[in-house]
Amino acid sequence: MWEMMKKPLFNPYGDADVLQRRMVGGNTTNLNDFNNMKYAWVSDWYRQAMNNFWIPEEINMGVDIKDYRKLPQPERRAYDKILSFLIFLDSIQTANLPNISEYITANEVNLCLSIQTFQEAVHSQSYSYMLDTICEPQERTDVLYQWKDDEHLLARNEFIGNLYNEFQKNKSLDVFTKMLVANYILEGVYFYSGFMFFYNLGRNNRMPGSVQEIRYINRDENTHLWLFRNILLELKKEQPELFTKEKTDVYRSMIQEGCEQEIRWGHYVIGDDVQGLNREMITHYIQYLGNLRCMNIGLEPIYEGHEKEPDSMRWVSQYSNANMIKTDFFEARSTAYAKSSALLDDL
């Protein structure tokens, strides 16, 4: 497999014909032309992402300050550890997305990645705001760096971190595609599993400010997940050699490993000690997510009998569906757009 090369920044001899544009390996001019896009889905994605703009500090955390001190010990432990994991995920995304952009030669897709990078930074700002509001300085530091001392949390971080680091050493297209799949796992399994815990707090009438922050973050992550799903599907059209049976078995195994790690993590950090959740519910929900993510990029499901959202977890999608925005990203269709300011009273 040939080694990938970074695209030149200034390329006067690049292809001006939109039909010559490719996801990777193209000869791009880097000119941002919003009227001529090869990938038609980008236009809807861009508008949706821009309309998602929000400011973390606008959300009132007053109730959370009191609730955090009154959380039962298992819930507070889970809150701290899951928040620590989410902080790591958004931080590594902010750092790694520019590395991906250096090799994507479809300029309209790089516009999307630029917005995503900004949004991941806003998510990090959100977590900092949450911690600054509810924690003492030393408590905040302890949460931020729990992954250094908790071997379970460190193992979670290493799985994605090592896949990202591998591309720093090996610039092959195979490794690049595996990095895209790792990103898809992070966006589509890890984030969604973490959000589930916060929505459970919400249905128990606890930490409403935290829940509202997560709902805004979740809305952004919906678009990020859709973006990487589409990047993978476009690559499949343009370079089918990346999606042979042998290679798709690797991608499917990666998703399965991500799910199994997430299940073990959920059992460790939540278990049967948090009101409204238990190990069985966590297991079935992650298995459902794994199947959904596989099927949405054309892979066979992993877990037999878990193709539909579990009845016991339907409340998760109800919390994650931001009011006034009706979207079906996996059908690549958006039915309404709304400015975030219109959503403040509804979330």
TORDREN-733773 format. One line per 4 residues: number of its first residue (from 1); their letters; for each residue x, y negated, z of C-alpha. Coordinates in Angstrom, 1 decimal, decimal comma. Example, Ala and Ser with C-alpha at 12.3 -4.5 7.8 and 13.67 -1.06 7.14 Angstrom:
BEGIN
1	AS	12,3/4,5/7,8; 13,7/1,1/7,1
END
This chain:
BEGIN
1	MWEM	0,0/0,0/0,0; 1,4/-3,3/-1,1; 2,4/-5,9/1,5; 0,1/-8,9/1,7
5	MKKP	1,5/-12,4/1,2; 0,3/-15,6/2,8; -1,6/-17,7/0,3; 0,3/-20,9/-0,7
9	LFNP	-1,2/-24,1/0,7; -0,6/-26,2/-2,5; -1,2/-24,1/-5,6; -1,7/-26,3/-8,8
13	YGDA	-1,7/-23,1/-10,9; -4,5/-21,4/-8,9; -7,6/-20,1/-10,6; -10,3/-22,7/-11,0
17	DVLQ	-12,8/-20,2/-12,3; -15,1/-19,1/-9,4; -15,5/-15,7/-11,0; -11,8/-15,0/-10,5
21	RRMV	-12,1/-15,6/-6,8; -11,3/-12,7/-4,5; -11,6/-12,1/-0,7; -7,9/-11,1/-0,6
25	GGNT	-5,1/-11,1/-3,1; -6,6/-13,9/-5,2; -4,9/-16,9/-6,7; -6,7/-19,7/-4,8
29	TNLN	-6,3/-23,5/-5,2; -7,6/-24,0/-1,7; -10,0/-26,6/-3,0; -13,2/-26,7/-1,0
33	DFNN	-16,0/-27,0/-3,5; -19,4/-26,7/-1,9; -21,2/-26,6/-5,2; -19,3/-23,6/-6,6
37	MKYA	-19,2/-20,6/-4,4; -18,7/-17,0/-5,5; -20,2/-15,6/-2,3; -23,7/-17,0/-2,2
41	WVSD	-24,4/-15,9/1,4; -21,8/-18,4/2,6; -24,1/-21,4/2,0; -26,8/-20,1/4,4
45	WYRQ	-24,1/-19,1/6,9; -22,4/-22,5/6,9; -25,7/-24,3/7,5; -26,7/-22,0/10,3
49	AMNN	-23,3/-22,3/12,0; -23,3/-26,1/11,7; -26,8/-26,3/13,1; -25,7/-24,3/16,1
53	FWIP	-23,6/-27,1/17,6; -24,0/-27,5/21,3; -22,1/-28,9/24,3; -21,5/-26,6/27,3
57	EEIN	-21,6/-29,4/29,9; -25,2/-30,3/28,9; -26,4/-27,2/30,7; -27,3/-27,7/34,4
61	MGVD	-25,5/-25,2/36,6; -26,9/-26,6/39,9; -28,9/-23,5/40,8; -25,9/-21,2/39,9
65	IKDY	-23,8/-22,9/42,5; -26,2/-21,6/45,2; -27,0/-18,3/43,5; -23,4/-17,3/43,0
69	RKLP	-22,8/-17,3/46,8; -25,9/-15,2/47,4; -25,3/-12,6/44,7; -25,1/-9,0/46,1
73	QPER	-21,5/-7,9/46,2; -21,9/-5,4/43,2; -23,4/-8,2/41,1; -20,8/-10,7/42,0
77	RAYD	-18,0/-8,2/41,3; -19,6/-7,5/37,9; -20,1/-11,2/37,1; -16,4/-11,9/37,8
81	KILS	-15,0/-9,0/35,8; -17,3/-9,3/32,8; -16,7/-13,0/32,7; -13,0/-12,4/32,8
85	FLIF	-13,3/-10,0/29,9; -15,4/-12,4/27,8; -12,8/-15,2/28,5; -10,1/-13,0/27,1
89	LDSI	-12,1/-12,0/24,0; -12,9/-15,6/23,1; -9,3/-16,7/23,8; -7,8/-14,0/21,6
93	QTAN	-10,3/-14,8/18,8; -9,3/-18,4/18,9; -5,7/-17,4/18,5; -6,1/-14,7/15,9
97	LPNI	-8,7/-16,2/13,4; -6,1/-18,5/11,8; -3,9/-15,5/11,2; -6,8/-13,9/9,2
101	SEYI	-7,4/-17,1/7,2; -3,8/-17,1/6,0; -4,6/-14,1/3,9; -8,2/-14,7/2,9
105	TANE	-8,1/-16,2/-0,6; -11,8/-17,1/-0,9; -11,8/-20,8/0,2; -15,5/-20,8/1,2
109	VNLC	-15,0/-17,9/3,6; -12,1/-19,8/5,1; -14,5/-22,7/5,8; -16,6/-20,2/7,8
113	LSIQ	-13,5/-19,0/9,7; -12,6/-22,5/10,6; -16,1/-23,1/12,1; -15,8/-19,8/14,0
117	TFQE	-12,5/-20,8/15,4; -13,9/-24,0/16,7; -16,9/-22,2/18,2; -14,7/-19,7/20,0
121	AVHS	-12,9/-22,6/21,5; -16,3/-24,0/22,7; -17,0/-20,7/24,2; -13,8/-20,8/26,2
125	QSYS	-14,8/-24,3/27,3; -18,1/-22,9/28,4; -16,6/-20,2/30,6; -14,2/-22,8/32,1
129	YMLD	-17,2/-25,0/32,9; -19,0/-22,1/34,5; -16,1/-21,2/36,7; -15,2/-24,8/37,5
133	TICE	-18,8/-25,3/38,7; -19,4/-22,2/40,8; -15,9/-21,3/42,0; -13,2/-22,7/44,2
137	PQER	-9,9/-23,3/42,3; -8,3/-20,1/43,7; -11,4/-18,1/42,9; -11,4/-19,5/39,4
141	TDVL	-7,8/-18,4/38,8; -8,5/-15,0/40,2; -11,3/-14,5/37,7; -9,3/-15,8/34,8
145	YQWK	-6,4/-13,4/35,3; -8,2/-10,3/36,7; -7,0/-8,4/33,6; -3,4/-8,6/34,9
149	DDEH	-4,3/-6,6/38,0; -7,3/-4,5/37,0; -6,1/-1,5/35,0; -9,5/-0,9/33,6
153	LLAR	-9,7/-4,5/32,3; -6,2/-4,4/31,0; -6,9/-1,2/29,0; -10,0/-2,9/27,4
157	NEFI	-7,8/-5,9/26,4; -5,0/-3,7/25,0; -7,2/-1,8/22,6; -8,2/-4,9/20,6
161	GNLY	-5,0/-6,8/21,4; -2,8/-4,0/20,0; -4,8/-3,8/16,8; -4,4/-7,5/16,3
165	NEFQ	-0,7/-7,3/17,1; -0,1/-4,5/14,6; -0,8/-6,8/11,7; 1,9/-9,2/13,0
169	KNKS	4,4/-6,4/12,4; 2,9/-4,6/9,4; 1,3/-6,9/6,7; -0,2/-4,1/4,7
173	LDVF	-3,8/-4,4/3,4; -4,7/-1,2/5,3; -3,7/-2,7/8,6; -5,4/-6,0/7,7
177	TKML	-8,7/-4,1/7,0; -8,3/-2,3/10,3; -7,9/-5,7/12,0; -11,2/-6,8/10,4
181	VANY	-12,9/-3,7/11,7; -11,4/-4,5/15,2; -12,9/-7,9/14,9; -16,2/-6,4/14,0
185	ILEG	-16,1/-4,2/17,1; -15,2/-7,1/19,3; -18,0/-9,3/18,0; -20,6/-6,6/17,7
189	VYFY	-20,1/-4,2/20,6; -17,9/-5,9/23,3; -19,6/-9,3/23,3; -23,1/-7,8/23,1
193	SGFM	-22,5/-5,5/26,0; -21,2/-8,3/28,1; -24,1/-10,5/27,3; -26,5/-7,7/28,4
197	FFYN	-25,3/-8,1/32,1; -26,1/-11,8/32,1; -29,5/-11,3/30,6; -30,2/-8,8/33,4
201	LGRN	-29,3/-11,6/35,8; -31,8/-13,7/34,0; -34,7/-11,3/34,3; -33,9/-11,0/38,0
205	NRMP	-34,2/-14,9/38,2; -30,5/-15,4/39,1; -27,8/-17,6/37,6; -30,1/-19,4/35,1
209	GSVQ	-27,4/-21,8/33,9; -25,0/-19,0/33,2; -27,7/-17,2/31,3; -28,4/-20,3/29,2
213	EIRY	-24,7/-20,7/28,4; -24,6/-17,1/27,3; -27,6/-17,4/25,1; -26,0/-20,3/23,2
217	INRD	-22,8/-18,3/22,9; -24,8/-15,2/21,7; -26,4/-17,3/19,0; -22,9/-18,2/17,7
221	ENTH	-21,7/-14,6/17,9; -24,7/-13,5/15,8; -23,2/-15,6/12,9; -19,7/-14,4/13,6
225	LWLF	-20,8/-10,8/13,5; -22,7/-11,4/10,2; -19,6/-13,1/8,8; -17,3/-10,2/9,4
229	RNIL	-19,9/-7,7/8,3; -20,1/-9,5/4,9; -16,3/-9,8/4,6; -16,0/-6,1/4,9
233	LELK	-18,8/-5,4/2,4; -17,3/-7,8/-0,1; -13,9/-6,0/0,3; -15,7/-2,7/-0,3
237	KEQP	-17,0/-4,0/-3,6; -13,7/-5,6/-4,7; -11,3/-3,0/-3,4; -13,1/0,4/-3,1
241	ELFT	-9,8/2,1/-2,4; -10,0/0,6/1,1; -13,2/2,6/1,7; -12,4/6,1/0,7
245	KEKT	-13,8/8,9/2,9; -10,4/9,2/4,7; -10,3/5,5/5,5; -13,9/5,1/6,5
249	DVYR	-13,5/8,0/8,9; -10,7/5,9/10,5; -13,0/2,8/10,8; -15,8/5,0/12,2
253	SMIQ	-13,5/6,5/14,7; -12,4/3,0/15,7; -16,0/1,9/16,4; -16,6/5,1/18,3
257	EGCE	-13,5/4,5/20,4; -14,6/1,0/21,1; -18,0/2,3/22,2; -16,6/4,9/24,4
261	QEIR	-14,3/2,4/26,1; -17,3/0,0/26,5; -19,4/2,8/28,1; -16,6/3,7/30,6
265	WGHY	-16,2/0,0/31,3; -19,9/-0,5/31,9; -20,0/2,5/34,3; -17,0/1,1/36,2
269	VIGD	-18,1/-2,5/36,4; -21,9/-2,1/36,7; -22,6/1,6/37,4; -25,8/2,2/39,4
273	DVQG	-25,3/-0,6/41,9; -26,8/-3,6/40,0; -30,5/-4,2/40,2; -32,2/-3,5/36,8
277	LNRE	-29,3/-1,5/35,3; -27,8/2,0/35,6; -25,2/4,2/33,8; -27,8/5,8/31,6
281	MITH	-29,2/2,5/30,3; -25,7/1,3/29,6; -24,7/4,4/27,8; -27,8/4,5/25,5
285	YIQY	-27,5/0,8/24,7; -23,9/1,1/23,7; -24,6/4,2/21,6; -27,4/2,3/19,9
289	LGNL	-25,0/-0,7/19,2; -22,3/1,7/17,8; -24,8/3,3/15,4; -26,2/-0,1/14,3
293	RCMN	-22,7/-1,5/13,6; -21,8/1,6/11,6; -24,9/1,6/9,5; -24,6/-2,1/8,8
297	IGLE	-21,3/-1,6/7,0; -22,4/1,6/5,2; -21,0/4,2/7,7; -22,8/7,2/9,1
301	PIYE	-24,1/6,7/12,7; -22,0/8,1/15,5; -24,5/9,1/18,1; -27,4/11,4/17,0
305	GHEK	-30,8/10,3/18,4; -29,7/6,7/19,2; -30,6/4,9/15,9; -33,3/2,7/17,6
309	EPDS	-33,0/0,2/20,4; -33,8/2,0/23,6; -37,2/1,1/25,1; -35,5/0,5/28,4
313	MRWV	-33,3/-2,2/26,9; -35,8/-4,2/24,7; -35,5/-7,1/27,1; -31,9/-7,7/25,9
317	SQYS	-33,0/-8,7/22,3; -35,8/-10,8/23,8; -33,2/-12,8/25,8; -30,7/-13,1/22,9
321	NANM	-33,3/-14,4/20,4; -32,9/-18,2/20,7; -36,4/-19,7/20,4; -37,1/-21,7/17,2
325	IKTD	-34,4/-19,9/15,2; -35,7/-16,9/13,4; -32,9/-15,1/11,7; -32,3/-11,6/10,3
329	FFEA	-28,6/-11,8/9,7; -28,1/-8,2/8,8; -30,6/-8,6/5,9; -28,6/-11,7/5,0
333	RSTA	-31,7/-13,8/5,3; -32,3/-16,9/7,4; -35,9/-18,0/7,7; -35,5/-21,2/9,8
337	YAKS	-32,8/-23,6/10,9; -33,0/-25,8/14,0; -30,6/-28,3/15,6; -29,5/-27,1/19,0
341	SALL	-30,9/-30,3/20,6; -34,3/-29,0/19,7; -33,6/-25,8/21,7; -32,5/-27,3/25,0
345	DDL	-35,9/-27,1/26,6; -36,7/-23,6/25,2; -33,7/-21,6/26,3
END
